[in-house]
Amino acid sequence: MKRAWTEWVLLALVVAFAGCESGSRTPSPGSTSGRAYRESTAEHEFSRRKLDDGGLAAPGAKADPSCDTDEELLVVEREGDDGENHGTGDRGKNWTKSPVQKPETVEIKRPRGGELRARLADKLVPIPLKHTDVKAQVSIYIASVTVKQQYHNPYDGKIEAVYLFPLPDDAAVRDFIMVIGDRRIRGIIREREEAKQIYQEARHQGHVASLLTQERPNIFTQFVANIEPGKSIDIDITYFHSLRYSKGEYEFHFPMVVGPRYNSQGSMDGVGAVPTGGTGTSGQKTEISYLAPDEITSNDISLEVDVDAGLPIEKVESPSHIVQIERPAATRATVRLAPNDRIPNKDFVLRYRVGGKGIASALAAYRDKEQGYFALVLQPPDSLEEIPNSAREMVFVLDVSGSMGGAPIEISKRTMERCLRRLAPGDTFQIICFAGCANAMAERPLPATPENIKRAMAYVQAQNGSGGTEMLTGIRAALEFPRDPERYRIVSFMTDGYIGNEQEIFGAVRRSIGGARIFAFGIGSSVNRYLIEGLGRIGRGTTAFVGLDESSEKAVDGLYQRIEHPALTDIRLTWSGAEIAEVQPETIPDLFVGRPVVISGRFRGSGVATLKLAGKIAGKDHFTTLSLNLDEPGARHAALPAVWARAKIASLSDRLLFTPDGADCAGAIRGVALEYGLMSQYTAFVAVDSSRVTEGATGTTVPVPVPVPAGVQYETTVPEKKK
């Protein structure tokens, strides 16, 4: 008879295989990091298992043939379940539930140059994160990326390392492995609170453990507990995501540092910026520690991207970093960071242009034993470029807050000047600047005359970055003033996105957008892409990003190319043939000139499926029919289940925020994340080395400080630590 779950019993998955690198394989749905764990624990199966065919898979899931089968699985169990313990020593013991003690947080002193040090037991010691290695494989328009974080403890006592870091906001985080020497311990996915409890119990009892949580779709926290003196621990994180594409050019993006966030007064659920040693002083739920200008660390980053484009690659470049490029074949490129450009203080951006029509295959598909998954590129009709748009009411919203001071606001000024010069004689325009409050250039939109444009340029040039980032004031000022019935409103935001209340912003846009559209520019070296992409998505527009070292002309010209022609709107999809289900995103975005949309879904059956696409161009009906051979797609990719599931979670997250049945969406998000083994706001990865107990007390918590993003002024974004 099963008793109540009153105590935790934790065992871990020990992966002792040789030569199976997580970055070189693509786990199938239901693999060891996903459904298998959930199902085995639900059935209370507690014995050690060999991972047959490369992984303990859920019924019907495709095994991964790339891994050695000599793996051992020790699943999580709860005391009181029927079954017996397997193994000997610590590996088979029960864990008793003890009060979780609040960890001591280390105070970090400020040295000058050389290395950053922390105070522990009255001794000066280095910060634990010593290196990050990134390996990415790009196939067609899907990237598989493995991030290796290398931790080391040179301290006299045990530590817990805590590191806040970014990933792309659409990253499907699918695999998590803790490496101790030659042992690989695969993390398991659990509901967030359960994973945290498992981690805290393991930490309290002296086991080496790691926990990965999501704070925002693009911000994550890594905890590594009980790192012993002189020991090293690596954390391998694998994720998948889709590349941006426009007019034959793909963009791969890897963020390296979390930018500072402004939090409105009274907010406690934001992201607080603190100086080194200032942990707990921001009053926010999530905090990031920044190095002062006179502080540096030896922590660096290496990055390699292997591109298989499927079509001849005409051009490869990085506007953000110095890179080394190899071309082993016409359709391939290998790109590495140059040795002298490895400070992790700005996002890495790689762009490559391909020949032909730009998309090697519109359709990619993958089948497991249960069903299939597909991704399809919807191209905008060629006829869009032949139809001019009606007159516009352009509203430019310029972020002039403190974080934009210096280089970012100068880029915004150049971008604004280009936008103003592109106005047509029949347009009207308004400029709204916001920081602590919003101010408009004029009482009402002005005609785009040469005199008014000259006046606007002078107004923009007079702006300087200072103050807070009350973006809600800019949203309301841009969307809520009376509309001109003779023109359609285009709102163009220019911002680094450094705010902590993204969901509040999204809600305000959703309520006030009406018939307007938002085209957002992300300005700077490490912008908050989650916010920028959200503005474009909810505002039914598009986005562009301008880094510190690139011209804004290309981004502005791309914007005007889209707004000078109508979009294909009100898109509806009708399928016949194969059984197609749960297409994501649930509402298909409008198709603009040069900007296709990638949709994904699940299917059953085989053969040819027919897609009928209906929409409107300038109020007139438009129809397109596509035939898709699901048996012979142009590309196959085992990451598609995870990519689809991540898109499903994003749709559910939007519904959670915007619809009356939002409360029901939280459970649905948990279900999808657990089934497909993905990170979400409600799930987390946890890994524990249960084979031994480390010596000594729990250890001291050491937050990992990071550099302020390139171009951002430390003094305007990080409050000084009080003496």
C-alpha positions as CSV (number, residue, x, y, z in Angstrom):
1,M,0.0,0.0,0.0
2,K,1.4,3.4,-0.9
3,R,1.8,6.0,1.8
4,A,1.6,9.8,1.5
5,W,4.5,11.5,-0.2
6,T,6.1,12.9,2.9
7,E,9.8,12.5,2.2
8,W,12.0,12.8,-0.9
9,V,14.1,10.0,-2.2
10,L,16.4,11.2,-4.9
11,L,18.6,9.3,-7.2
12,A,20.2,10.6,-10.4
13,L,20.8,9.5,-13.9
14,V,24.5,8.7,-14.4
15,V,25.5,8.7,-18.0
16,A,28.7,6.8,-18.4
17,F,29.0,6.6,-22.1
18,A,32.1,7.4,-24.1
19,G,32.2,9.7,-27.1
20,C,28.6,10.8,-27.1
21,E,28.6,14.5,-27.1
22,S,25.2,16.2,-26.4
23,G,25.9,18.8,-29.0
24,S,26.3,16.3,-31.8
25,R,23.1,14.5,-31.4
26,T,19.4,15.5,-31.5
27,P,17.3,13.9,-28.8
28,S,14.0,12.5,-30.0
29,P,10.7,13.4,-28.3
30,G,10.3,11.3,-25.2
31,S,14.0,10.7,-24.8
32,T,15.8,10.4,-21.5
33,S,15.5,14.1,-20.7
34,G,11.7,14.2,-21.3
35,R,8.8,11.9,-21.2
36,A,10.7,8.9,-20.0
37,Y,11.5,10.4,-16.6
38,R,7.9,11.6,-16.1
39,E,6.4,8.3,-17.0
40,S,8.9,6.2,-15.1
41,T,8.4,8.2,-11.9
42,A,4.7,8.2,-12.3
43,E,4.8,4.4,-12.5
44,H,7.2,4.3,-9.5
45,E,9.9,2.3,-11.2
46,F,12.9,2.6,-9.0
47,S,15.4,0.1,-10.3
48,R,18.6,1.0,-12.1
49,R,18.3,0.5,-15.8
50,K,20.5,0.2,-18.8
51,L,19.5,2.6,-21.5
52,D,18.7,0.3,-24.4
53,D,19.3,1.6,-27.9
54,G,20.9,4.8,-26.7
55,G,18.2,6.1,-24.3
56,L,15.3,5.2,-22.0
57,A,12.5,6.3,-24.3
58,A,8.8,6.6,-23.8
59,P,6.7,3.9,-25.6
60,G,7.0,4.5,-29.3
61,A,9.6,7.1,-29.2
62,K,12.6,6.8,-31.5
63,A,15.8,5.9,-29.9
64,D,19.0,7.8,-30.4
65,P,21.5,5.6,-32.1
66,S,24.5,7.9,-31.6
67,C,25.0,7.1,-27.9
68,D,26.7,4.2,-26.2
69,T,24.1,1.8,-24.6
70,D,26.1,1.4,-21.5
71,E,24.2,3.9,-19.5
72,E,22.6,3.7,-16.0
73,L,19.3,5.2,-15.0
74,L,18.4,5.8,-11.4
75,V,15.1,7.6,-11.3
76,V,13.6,9.9,-8.7
77,E,11.3,8.2,-6.2
78,R,9.4,9.2,-3.1
79,E,9.6,7.3,0.1
80,G,6.5,5.2,0.8
81,D,6.1,4.0,-2.8
82,D,6.2,0.2,-3.3
83,G,9.5,-1.0,-4.6
84,E,13.0,-1.6,-3.5
85,N,16.2,0.4,-3.5
86,H,18.9,-0.8,-5.8
87,G,22.6,-0.2,-5.5
88,T,24.8,0.2,-2.5
89,G,26.1,2.9,-0.3
90,D,24.9,6.4,-0.9
91,R,23.5,5.4,-4.2
92,G,20.7,3.4,-2.6
93,K,20.0,5.3,0.6
94,N,16.8,7.2,1.4
95,W,16.9,11.0,1.6
96,T,15.3,12.5,4.7
97,K,13.5,15.8,4.4
98,S,15.2,18.5,6.4
99,P,14.6,22.2,6.8
100,V,16.1,24.1,3.9
101,Q,18.6,26.5,5.2
102,K,19.0,29.9,3.7
103,P,22.5,29.9,2.0
104,E,25.1,32.4,3.0
105,T,26.0,34.8,0.2
106,V,29.6,35.7,-0.3
107,E,30.6,39.4,-0.4
108,I,32.7,40.2,-3.4
109,K,35.4,42.8,-3.0
110,R,36.5,45.1,-5.7
111,P,40.1,44.6,-6.8
112,R,41.7,46.5,-9.6
113,G,42.7,44.5,-12.7
114,G,43.9,40.9,-13.0
115,E,41.0,38.9,-11.6
116,L,37.8,39.4,-9.6
117,R,38.0,38.0,-6.1
118,A,35.5,37.0,-3.5
119,R,35.8,36.8,0.3
120,L,35.4,33.4,1.8
121,A,36.6,32.5,5.3
122,D,38.7,35.7,5.4
123,K,40.6,34.7,2.2
124,L,40.5,36.3,-1.2
125,V,39.4,33.8,-3.9
126,P,38.6,34.0,-7.7
127,I,35.1,33.8,-9.2
128,P,34.1,30.2,-10.3
129,L,32.9,30.5,-13.9
130,K,36.1,30.3,-15.9
131,H,35.0,29.6,-19.5
132,T,32.0,29.1,-21.8
133,D,32.2,27.1,-25.0
134,V,29.5,27.3,-27.6
135,K,29.1,24.9,-30.5
136,A,26.3,25.4,-33.0
137,Q,25.2,23.3,-36.0
138,V,22.9,25.1,-38.5
139,S,20.9,23.0,-40.9
140,I,18.7,24.9,-43.3
141,Y,16.9,27.3,-40.9
142,I,17.2,25.3,-37.6
143,A,20.1,25.6,-35.2
144,S,21.2,23.0,-32.6
145,V,23.4,24.7,-30.0
146,T,25.3,23.3,-27.1
147,V,26.6,25.6,-24.4
148,K,29.3,24.3,-22.1
149,Q,29.7,26.3,-18.8
150,Q,33.0,25.4,-17.0
151,Y,33.0,25.9,-13.3
152,H,36.0,25.6,-11.0
153,N,36.5,26.0,-7.2
154,P,39.9,27.3,-6.1
155,Y,38.5,28.0,-2.7
156,D,39.4,26.5,0.7
157,G,35.7,25.6,1.3
158,K,32.8,24.4,-0.8
159,I,30.7,26.8,-2.8
160,E,27.5,27.1,-4.7
161,A,27.9,29.0,-8.0
162,V,24.9,31.0,-9.2
163,Y,25.0,32.4,-12.8
164,L,22.3,34.4,-14.5
165,F,22.7,34.2,-18.3
166,P,20.7,34.7,-21.6
167,L,19.6,32.4,-24.4
168,P,17.4,33.2,-27.4
169,D,13.8,33.8,-26.4
170,D,12.6,31.0,-28.7
171,A,15.2,28.5,-27.5
172,A,13.8,25.0,-26.9
173,V,16.1,23.9,-24.1
174,R,16.1,20.2,-24.5
175,D,19.1,18.6,-22.8
176,F,21.0,19.2,-19.6
177,I,24.1,17.3,-18.5
178,M,26.4,17.8,-15.5
179,V,29.9,16.5,-16.1
180,I,32.2,15.6,-13.2
181,G,35.5,14.1,-14.4
182,D,34.6,11.3,-16.8
183,R,31.1,10.9,-15.4
184,R,28.1,12.5,-17.2
185,I,24.9,13.0,-15.1
186,R,21.9,13.7,-17.2
187,G,19.4,16.2,-15.8
188,I,15.8,15.4,-15.4
189,I,12.9,17.7,-16.1
190,R,10.5,18.4,-13.3
191,E,7.9,20.9,-12.3
192,R,9.8,24.0,-11.1
193,E,9.0,23.8,-7.4
194,E,9.7,20.1,-7.3
195,A,13.0,20.5,-9.0
196,K,14.0,23.3,-6.6
197,Q,13.1,21.1,-3.7
198,I,15.1,18.2,-5.0
199,Y,18.1,20.5,-5.6
200,Q,17.9,22.1,-2.1
201,E,17.6,18.7,-0.4
202,A,20.6,17.4,-2.4
203,R,22.6,20.6,-1.5
204,H,21.7,20.4,2.1
205,Q,22.8,16.8,2.4
206,G,26.1,17.4,0.7
207,H,25.6,16.0,-2.8
208,V,26.9,17.8,-5.9
209,A,23.9,19.1,-7.7
210,S,22.8,21.5,-10.4
211,L,19.5,23.3,-11.2
212,L,18.5,25.2,-14.3
213,T,15.5,27.6,-14.1
214,Q,13.9,30.0,-16.5
215,E,13.3,33.6,-15.2
216,R,12.1,35.0,-18.6
217,P,12.0,33.2,-22.0
218,N,15.4,34.7,-22.6
219,I,16.9,34.7,-19.1
220,F,18.0,31.6,-17.1
221,T,19.7,30.9,-13.8
222,Q,22.2,28.1,-13.3
223,F,22.8,26.8,-9.8
224,V,25.7,24.4,-9.1
225,A,26.0,23.2,-5.4
226,N,28.7,21.7,-3.4
227,I,31.7,22.3,-5.7
228,E,34.6,21.1,-3.6
229,P,37.9,22.9,-3.3
230,G,40.1,22.4,-6.4
231,K,37.3,20.5,-8.3
232,S,35.8,21.3,-11.7
233,I,32.3,20.8,-12.9
234,D,30.9,21.4,-16.4
235,I,27.3,22.0,-17.4
236,D,26.2,21.2,-20.9
237,I,23.0,22.8,-22.1
238,T,21.5,22.0,-25.5
239,Y,18.8,23.9,-27.2
240,F,17.2,24.3,-30.7
241,H,15.7,27.4,-32.4
242,S,14.8,28.8,-35.8
243,L,16.9,31.4,-37.6
244,R,15.6,34.8,-38.7
245,Y,15.3,35.0,-42.5
246,S,14.8,38.0,-44.8
247,K,15.4,38.4,-48.5
248,G,17.8,35.5,-48.9
249,E,19.7,36.2,-45.7
250,Y,19.7,34.2,-42.6
251,E,20.7,35.4,-39.1
252,F,22.1,33.3,-36.3
253,H,22.1,35.0,-32.9
254,F,23.7,34.0,-29.6
255,P,23.3,36.3,-26.6
256,M,26.3,36.5,-24.3
257,V,25.2,38.8,-21.4
258,V,21.9,39.8,-19.8
259,G,21.4,43.6,-20.2
260,P,20.3,45.7,-17.2
261,R,16.6,46.1,-16.6
262,Y,14.7,49.1,-15.4
263,N,11.9,48.2,-12.9
264,S,9.1,50.7,-12.1
265,Q,8.6,51.8,-8.6
266,G,6.8,49.2,-6.5
267,S,7.8,46.4,-8.8
268,M,9.2,43.2,-7.1
269,D,9.0,40.7,-10.0
270,G,11.6,42.4,-12.3
271,V,15.3,41.9,-12.9
272,G,17.5,43.9,-10.6
273,A,20.9,45.2,-11.5
274,V,23.4,45.2,-8.6
275,P,27.1,45.9,-8.2
276,T,29.4,43.1,-7.2
277,G,28.8,42.2,-3.6
278,G,25.3,43.9,-3.7
279,T,23.2,40.7,-3.9
280,G,19.8,41.2,-2.4
281,T,19.8,45.0,-2.6
282,S,17.6,45.6,-5.6
283,G,14.4,44.4,-4.1
284,Q,13.7,42.3,-7.2
285,K,13.0,38.6,-7.5
286,T,15.8,38.1,-10.0
287,E,19.2,39.9,-9.8
288,I,22.2,40.2,-12.0
289,S,25.6,41.4,-10.6
290,Y,27.7,43.6,-12.9
291,L,31.4,44.3,-12.8
292,A,32.4,47.9,-12.3
293,P,34.5,49.6,-15.0
294,D,37.7,48.9,-13.0
295,E,36.9,45.2,-12.6
296,I,37.7,42.4,-15.0
297,T,37.7,38.6,-14.9
298,S,39.5,35.9,-16.7
299,N,36.2,34.3,-17.8
300,D,35.9,34.3,-21.6
301,I,33.9,32.6,-24.3
302,S,34.7,30.5,-27.4
303,L,32.1,30.0,-30.2
304,E,31.9,27.9,-33.3
305,V,29.1,27.8,-35.8
306,D,28.9,25.1,-38.5
307,V,26.5,26.1,-41.3
308,D,25.0,23.7,-43.8
309,A,22.8,26.0,-45.8
310,G,21.5,23.5,-48.4
311,L,22.2,26.1,-51.1
312,P,25.4,27.8,-52.2
313,I,26.5,30.4,-49.6
314,E,27.3,33.7,-51.3
315,K,28.3,35.8,-48.3
316,V,29.1,35.2,-44.6
317,E,29.8,37.9,-42.1
318,S,29.5,38.9,-38.4
319,P,28.6,42.5,-37.8
320,S,29.3,42.0,-34.0
321,H,32.6,40.2,-33.7
322,I,35.9,39.5,-35.4
323,V,35.6,35.9,-36.8
324,Q,37.6,33.3,-38.7
325,I,35.7,31.7,-41.6
326,E,36.4,28.4,-43.4
327,R,34.5,27.2,-46.5
328,P,34.8,23.4,-46.7
329,A,32.1,23.4,-49.5
330,A,30.0,25.8,-51.5
331,T,27.0,25.1,-49.3
332,R,28.9,25.1,-46.0
333,A,30.8,27.4,-43.7
334,T,32.5,27.1,-40.3
335,V,32.8,30.3,-38.3
336,R,34.8,30.8,-35.1
337,L,35.4,33.7,-32.8
338,A,38.8,35.2,-33.2
339,P,41.1,34.7,-30.2
340,N,41.2,38.4,-29.5
341,D,37.5,38.9,-29.4
342,R,36.2,36.6,-26.7
343,I,34.9,38.9,-24.0
344,P,31.3,37.9,-23.3
345,N,29.9,41.5,-23.2
346,K,27.8,41.6,-26.4
347,D,25.5,39.4,-28.5
348,F,27.1,37.4,-31.3
349,V,25.4,37.8,-34.7
350,L,26.2,35.8,-37.8
351,R,24.5,36.5,-41.2
352,Y,24.9,34.6,-44.3
353,R,23.3,35.0,-47.8
354,V,22.4,32.1,-50.0
355,G,21.9,31.9,-53.8
356,G,18.8,30.9,-55.7
357,K,15.4,31.6,-54.2
358,G,16.9,31.7,-50.7
359,I,15.1,28.8,-49.1
360,A,16.6,25.4,-49.8
361,S,13.3,23.7,-48.8
362,A,10.0,25.2,-47.7
363,L,9.1,22.0,-45.9
364,A,11.0,20.0,-43.2
365,A,9.5,17.0,-41.5
366,Y,10.3,14.4,-38.9
367,R,8.5,11.2,-37.8
368,D,8.6,9.2,-34.7
369,K,6.6,6.0,-34.1
370,E,3.6,7.9,-32.9
371,Q,3.2,10.9,-35.3
372,G,5.0,13.4,-37.5
373,Y,6.2,17.0,-37.1
374,F,6.7,19.5,-39.8
375,A,7.9,23.1,-40.3
376,L,6.9,25.1,-43.3
377,V,8.0,28.4,-44.7
378,L,5.2,30.6,-45.9
379,Q,6.6,33.0,-48.5
380,P,4.9,36.4,-49.1
381,P,3.3,36.6,-52.5
382,D,5.4,38.3,-55.2
383,S,2.4,40.5,-56.0
384,L,2.8,42.5,-52.8
385,E,5.7,44.4,-54.3
386,E,3.5,45.6,-57.2
387,I,0.9,47.3,-55.0
388,P,1.6,50.6,-53.3
389,N,0.3,51.3,-49.8
390,S,-2.0,54.1,-48.8
391,A,-0.9,57.2,-46.9
392,R,0.7,56.6,-43.5
393,E,0.6,58.2,-40.1
394,M,4.1,57.5,-38.8
395,V,4.7,57.6,-35.0
396,F,8.3,57.3,-34.0
397,V,8.9,56.4,-30.3
398,L,12.4,57.0,-29.1
399,D,13.8,55.6,-25.9
400,V,16.0,58.3,-24.3
401,S,16.5,56.7,-20.9
402,G,19.8,56.3,-19.1
403,S,20.7,52.9,-20.5
404,M,20.5,54.4,-24.0
405,G,23.1,57.1,-23.1
406,G,26.2,57.2,-25.3
407,A,26.5,55.0,-28.3
408,P,23.0,53.5,-28.4
409,I,21.2,56.9,-28.6
410,E,23.6,58.1,-31.3
411,I,22.6,55.0,-33.3
412,S,19.0,55.8,-32.7
413,K,19.5,59.4,-33.9
414,R,21.1,58.1,-37.2
415,T,18.2,55.6,-37.5
416,M,15.7,58.4,-37.0
417,E,17.3,60.6,-39.5
418,R,17.1,57.8,-42.1
419,C,13.5,57.2,-41.3
420,L,12.6,60.9,-41.6
421,R,14.3,61.2,-45.0
422,R,12.2,58.2,-46.2
423,L,8.8,59.8,-45.5
424,A,6.6,60.3,-48.5
425,P,4.9,63.7,-49.2
426,G,1.5,62.4,-48.3
427,D,2.6,61.0,-44.9
428,T,2.2,62.6,-41.5
429,F,4.5,62.0,-38.5
430,Q,4.9,62.4,-34.8
431,I,8.0,61.9,-32.6
432,I,7.6,60.7,-28.9
433,C,10.5,60.5,-26.6
434,F,10.2,58.6,-23.3
435,A,12.4,58.1,-20.2
436,G,10.7,58.8,-16.9
437,C,7.8,60.2,-18.8
438,A,6.7,60.7,-22.5
439,N,6.9,63.9,-24.4
440,A,5.7,64.5,-28.0
441,M,7.4,66.8,-30.5
442,A,4.1,68.4,-31.5
443,E,0.5,68.5,-30.4
444,R,-0.6,66.5,-33.4
445,P,1.1,64.6,-36.3
446,L,2.8,67.0,-38.8
447,P,2.7,66.8,-42.6
448,A,6.0,65.4,-44.0
449,T,7.1,68.7,-45.5
450,P,10.8,69.6,-45.9
451,E,10.5,72.2,-43.2
452,N,8.9,69.9,-40.7
453,I,11.4,67.1,-41.4
454,K,14.3,69.6,-40.8
455,R,12.6,70.6,-37.5
456,A,12.2,67.0,-36.5
457,M,15.9,66.3,-37.1
458,A,16.9,69.1,-34.8
459,Y,14.5,67.8,-32.2
460,V,16.0,64.3,-32.3
461,Q,19.6,65.6,-32.2
462,A,18.9,67.5,-29.0
463,Q,18.0,64.3,-27.1
464,N,20.3,62.7,-24.5
465,G,20.0,59.5,-22.6
466,S,19.1,59.9,-18.9
467,G,16.4,58.8,-16.4
468,G,14.3,55.7,-16.0
469,T,12.6,53.7,-18.7
470,E,8.8,54.1,-18.1
471,M,8.0,52.5,-21.4
472,L,4.2,52.3,-20.6
473,T,4.1,56.1,-21.0
474,G,5.5,55.8,-24.5
475,I,3.1,53.0,-25.4
476,R,0.1,55.0,-24.3
477,A,1.3,58.2,-25.9
478,A,1.8,56.4,-29.3
479,L,-1.3,54.3,-29.4
480,E,-4.0,56.2,-27.6
481,F,-4.2,59.6,-29.3
482,P,-7.0,60.1,-31.9
483,R,-6.3,58.4,-35.3
484,D,-6.4,60.0,-38.7
485,P,-9.2,58.1,-40.6
486,E,-7.4,58.8,-43.9
487,R,-4.2,57.2,-42.9
488,Y,-3.1,53.9,-41.3
489,R,-0.8,54.3,-38.2
490,I,2.7,52.8,-38.1
491,V,4.4,52.9,-34.7
492,S,8.1,52.5,-34.8
493,F,9.9,51.9,-31.4
494,M,13.6,52.4,-31.1
495,T,14.9,51.0,-27.8
496,D,17.3,48.6,-26.1
497,G,14.4,47.0,-24.3
498,Y,16.0,47.2,-20.9
499,I,12.8,46.9,-18.8
500,G,11.7,44.3,-16.4
501,N,7.9,44.5,-16.9
502,E,7.6,42.9,-20.4
503,Q,4.2,41.3,-19.7
504,E,2.7,44.6,-18.6
505,I,4.0,46.2,-21.8
506,F,2.5,43.3,-23.9
507,G,-0.8,43.7,-22.2
508,A,-0.9,47.5,-22.8
509,V,-0.1,46.9,-26.5
510,R,-2.8,44.3,-26.9
511,R,-5.4,46.6,-25.3
512,S,-4.5,49.7,-27.3
513,I,-3.2,48.5,-30.7
514,G,-6.5,48.9,-32.6
515,G,-5.7,49.1,-36.3
516,A,-2.1,50.3,-35.8
517,R,1.0,48.2,-36.5
518,I,4.3,48.2,-34.5
519,F,7.6,48.0,-36.3
520,A,10.3,47.8,-33.5
521,F,14.0,48.5,-33.7
522,G,16.3,46.9,-31.2
523,I,19.2,49.3,-30.7
524,G,22.5,48.2,-29.0
525,S,24.9,45.3,-28.4
526,S,22.7,43.1,-26.1
527,V,19.1,44.1,-26.5
528,N,16.1,42.5,-24.9
529,R,14.9,40.6,-27.9
530,Y,12.1,39.0,-25.9
531,L,10.5,42.4,-25.6
532,I,11.4,43.6,-29.1
533,E,10.0,40.4,-30.8
534,G,7.0,40.6,-28.6
535,L,6.2,44.2,-29.6
536,G,6.4,43.1,-33.3
537,R,4.3,40.0,-32.8
538,I,1.5,41.5,-30.7
539,G,1.7,44.7,-32.7
540,R,1.2,42.8,-36.0
541,G,4.4,44.2,-37.5
542,T,8.0,43.1,-37.8
543,T,11.3,43.8,-36.0
544,A,14.9,44.7,-36.9
545,F,18.1,45.0,-34.9
546,V,21.0,47.4,-35.2
547,G,24.2,46.7,-33.3
548,L,26.9,49.2,-32.2
549,D,29.2,48.5,-35.1
550,E,26.8,48.4,-38.1
551,S,25.0,50.9,-40.2
552,S,21.3,51.5,-39.5
553,E,20.6,52.1,-43.2
554,K,19.9,48.5,-44.0
555,A,17.4,48.1,-41.1
556,V,15.6,51.3,-42.0
557,D,15.4,50.4,-45.7
558,G,14.0,47.0,-44.8
559,L,11.3,48.6,-42.6
560,Y,10.2,51.0,-45.4
561,Q,10.2,48.1,-47.9
562,R,7.6,46.5,-45.8
563,I,5.5,49.5,-44.9
564,E,5.5,50.9,-48.5
565,H,3.5,47.8,-49.7
566,P,0.5,46.1,-48.1
567,A,0.8,42.9,-46.2
568,L,-1.1,39.6,-46.8
569,T,-3.5,39.8,-43.8
570,D,-6.2,37.7,-42.2
571,I,-4.4,34.5,-43.2
572,R,-6.5,31.3,-42.9
573,L,-5.1,27.8,-43.5
574,T,-7.2,24.8,-44.7
575,W,-5.6,21.3,-44.9
576,S,-6.7,18.2,-46.7
577,G,-5.0,14.8,-47.2
578,A,-2.9,14.0,-44.1
579,E,-4.3,14.8,-40.7
580,I,-2.7,18.1,-39.6
581,A,-3.1,19.3,-36.1
582,E,-2.1,22.1,-33.7
583,V,-0.3,24.4,-36.1
584,Q,1.8,27.0,-34.4
585,P,1.6,30.0,-34.1
586,E,-2.2,29.7,-33.5
587,T,-2.7,33.0,-35.3
588,I,-0.7,33.2,-38.4
589,P,1.2,36.6,-38.6
590,D,0.7,38.9,-41.6
591,L,3.2,38.3,-44.4
592,F,5.2,41.4,-45.4
593,V,7.5,41.9,-48.4
594,G,10.7,40.0,-47.9
595,R,9.7,38.5,-44.5
596,P,8.4,34.9,-44.6
597,V,6.8,33.2,-41.7
598,V,7.7,29.7,-40.4
599,I,4.8,27.6,-39.1
600,S,5.1,24.2,-37.5
601,G,2.6,21.5,-36.6
602,R,1.9,17.8,-36.0
603,F,0.6,15.3,-38.5
604,R,-0.6,11.7,-38.9
605,G,-0.7,9.8,-42.1
606,S,1.5,9.9,-45.2
607,G,1.6,11.0,-48.8
608,V,0.6,14.4,-50.1
609,A,-1.1,17.0,-48.0
610,T,-2.8,20.0,-49.7
611,L,-2.6,23.4,-48.0
612,K,-5.0,26.1,-49.1
613,L,-4.0,29.6,-47.9
614,A,-6.5,32.4,-48.0
615,G,-6.0,36.0,-47.0
616,K,-6.4,39.6,-48.0
617,I,-4.2,42.1,-49.9
618,A,-5.3,45.7,-49.6
619,G,-8.8,44.4,-48.8
620,K,-9.0,42.0,-51.8
621,D,-9.2,38.2,-51.4
622,H,-6.0,36.2,-52.1
623,F,-5.8,32.4,-52.4
624,T,-2.8,30.1,-52.8
625,T,-2.6,26.3,-52.9
626,L,0.5,24.2,-51.9
627,S,1.1,20.5,-52.3
628,L,3.3,19.1,-49.6
629,N,4.8,15.6,-49.8
630,L,5.2,14.5,-46.2
631,D,7.0,11.3,-47.3
632,E,9.7,13.2,-49.2
633,P,10.2,16.6,-47.7
634,G,13.2,18.6,-48.8
635,A,14.7,18.5,-45.3
636,R,14.4,16.2,-42.3
637,H,15.3,17.4,-38.8
638,A,15.0,15.5,-35.5
639,A,14.8,18.9,-33.6
640,L,11.3,19.6,-35.0
641,P,9.3,18.0,-32.1
642,A,11.1,20.3,-29.7
643,V,10.8,23.4,-32.0
644,W,7.0,22.7,-32.3
645,A,6.6,22.2,-28.6
646,R,8.5,25.4,-27.8
647,A,6.2,27.3,-30.2
648,K,3.2,25.7,-28.5
649,I,4.4,26.9,-25.1
650,A,4.8,30.4,-26.5
651,S,1.2,30.4,-27.8
652,L,0.0,29.1,-24.5
653,S,2.0,31.8,-22.7
654,D,0.3,34.5,-24.8
655,R,-3.1,33.0,-24.0
656,L,-2.1,32.9,-20.3
657,L,-1.6,36.6,-20.4
658,F,-4.4,37.8,-22.7
659,T,-7.5,35.5,-22.4
660,P,-10.0,34.8,-19.6
661,D,-9.2,31.1,-19.6
662,G,-5.5,31.9,-19.0
663,A,-5.5,30.1,-15.7
664,D,-6.0,26.9,-17.5
665,C,-3.0,27.5,-19.7
666,A,-0.5,27.1,-16.9
667,G,-1.3,23.4,-16.6
668,A,-1.2,23.0,-20.3
669,I,2.3,24.6,-20.4
670,R,3.5,22.2,-17.7
671,G,2.1,19.3,-19.6
672,V,3.7,20.2,-22.9
673,A,7.0,21.0,-21.2
674,L,7.1,17.7,-19.3
675,E,6.0,15.6,-22.2
676,Y,8.7,17.0,-24.5
677,G,11.4,17.6,-21.8
678,L,11.6,21.3,-22.3
679,M,12.4,24.3,-20.0
680,S,9.5,26.6,-19.3
681,Q,8.4,29.1,-16.6
682,Y,6.8,26.1,-14.8
683,T,9.5,23.4,-15.3
684,A,13.2,23.1,-14.5
685,F,16.1,20.7,-15.0
686,V,17.9,19.2,-12.0
687,A,20.8,16.8,-11.8
688,V,22.3,15.2,-8.7
689,D,25.4,13.1,-8.1
690,S,24.0,10.7,-5.6
691,S,27.0,8.4,-5.6
692,R,28.8,10.2,-2.8
693,V,28.4,12.9,-0.2
694,T,30.9,15.8,-0.1
695,E,32.6,16.8,3.1
696,G,31.9,19.8,5.2
697,A,29.0,22.2,5.5
698,T,26.6,23.4,2.8
699,G,29.1,25.9,1.3
700,T,28.9,29.6,0.5
701,T,26.8,31.0,-2.4
702,V,28.9,32.9,-5.0
703,P,27.0,34.9,-7.6
704,V,28.8,35.2,-10.9
705,P,29.2,38.8,-11.8
706,V,29.2,39.7,-15.5
707,P,30.4,42.7,-17.6
708,V,28.0,45.5,-18.4
709,P,27.0,45.1,-22.1
710,A,29.2,46.9,-24.6
711,G,28.1,50.5,-25.1
712,V,26.1,50.6,-21.9
713,Q,27.2,53.1,-19.2
714,Y,27.7,51.4,-15.8
715,E,26.9,54.5,-13.8
716,T,23.5,55.0,-15.3
717,T,22.3,51.4,-15.0
718,V,23.8,50.0,-11.8
719,P,23.1,51.7,-8.4
720,E,26.2,52.2,-6.3
721,K,26.5,49.8,-3.3
722,K,25.8,51.6,-0.1
723,K,28.7,51.8,2.3
